[in-house]
Amino acid sequence: MREFVVIPLGEILVKEYDRQKIEDAFKKFSCQRETDLENFLVHKAILYENANFGKTYLCIDRKALEKGNFIVLAYFTIAQKSLDVSSLSKNRKRKLLGDHPGRDGLNSVSTYLIGQLGRSDDCTAEELSGQQILNECYYQISRAAKIVGGSVIVLECREHMYEKFYKGQNFIKLYDELNEEGLYTLYKKINFTEYWKK
């Protein structure tokens, strides 16, 4: 297992880190199976952070950081999302919303969005598993949930990632079909109280 520390991108940007060093580290992040992850980190992460549109968290190699090197092993981005539930059947609404007051009449609900989540090709699943990255993501979302409530997480992914990873993490398809971008919309309900003990 590889030792890592989770650092919010916003914290890095306001502290006295070398901006060029950060951007260079982002350019070295490689994820050939999902090049969108590379593109987001290099071209959009800082823009989203500065616009307060979403928050990115970086899993940084701890030992390298102690030596002054900045190596991104993985990262995830979280945000808020208003989820359109107007076209869902009553049964699917019930599964998604449980005992939410006025459930059947709702057209949208507030959720937490995992916008990006991925590991560098330079880091193996044995060194840093997808489960570990997800748990770090859940912990950060739990901090918001403790203040404002909420229990539903949504994300979008390609079919192969659903079968390979997210299905085993108990994410459920919101719709049976792929959306216009060729992605499934998935959701998961979480009781965040177990993460509050960290």
Stockholm file with secondary structure:
# STOCKHOLM 1.0

chainA/1-198         MREFVVIPLGEILVKEYDRQKIEDAFKKFSCQRETDLENFLVHKAILYENANFGKTYLCIDRKALEKGNFIVLAYFTIAQKSLDVSSLSKNRKRKLLGDHPGRDGLNSVSTYLIGQLGRSDDCTAEELSGQQILNECYYQISRAAKIVGGSVIVLECREHMYEKFYKGQNFIKLYDELNEEGLYTLYKKINFTEYWKK
#=GR chainA/1-198 SS CCCEEEEEHHHHHHTTCCHHHHHHHHHHCCCTTCHHHHHIIIIIHHHHHHTTSCEEEEEEEHHHHHTTCCCEEEEEEEEEEEEECTTSCHHHHHHHHTTCTTGGGCSEEEEEEEEEEEECTTSCTTTSCHHHHHHHHHHHHHHHHHHHCCCEEEEEECHHHIIIIIGGGTCEESSSSCCTTSCEEEEEECCGGGGGGC
#=GC SS_cons         CCCEEEEEHHHHHHTTCCHHHHHHHHHHCCCTTCHHHHHIIIIIHHHHHHTTSCEEEEEEEHHHHHTTCCCEEEEEEEEEEEEECTTSCHHHHHHHHTTCTTGGGCSEEEEEEEEEEEECTTSCTTTSCHHHHHHHHHHHHHHHHHHHCCCEEEEEECHHHIIIIIGGGTCEESSSSCCTTSCEEEEEECCGGGGGGC
//
